[in-house]
């Protein structure tokens, strides 16, 4: 007789958080509130995630921690001083962002009007998140850009994307121009990923075309 697994609502370590997420995502229907709750209840501890925290001087990095049996990707993102992402979508996935260290600023934008060309993006809100706070977004809520507002301190964040995706749309703030971008990893499971075939390094969200 199988014993039904129940998730640990208050994980004490990153590994316990990962185990709880595996249980939550084992079902076809996932309760978004439960996912956000367990991510909020995990208290950031550098001893848990520092081995995944790989920085780059030129751009923020995406470092894969767990592949979630194909149901989600869990990763540590590392942000140097003043580094940020483009305005981007999430390819119909759920996105959770937990601050592990420092502060991150999220700027929310409305989807551009497809009937209008070369118009500026409409900013909806700006939110600052501090250590251990969790933000959630999906494409129905709009688009966002994430950045480290500090000119002197690094920041790290834990991101969960479900289902995982390899490409997303990026947007030019001044013209709403769209490009398809490839989402790559700077490292996987604590090991640096190799350089790509075209000679550019695997890192964050890289435009494929303009």
Secondary structure, DSSP 8 states (H G I E B T S, - for coil): --------TT-SSHHHHHHHHHHHTTSSS--HHHHHHHHHHS---HHHHGGG----SSS-EEEEEE-GGGT-EEEEEEE-TT-B--EE--TT-EEEEEEEES-EEEEEE----TTS-S----EEEEEEE-TT-EEEE-TTT-EEEEE---SS--EEEEEEEES--SEEEEE-TTT--EEEEEE--SEETTEE----TTS----SEEES--
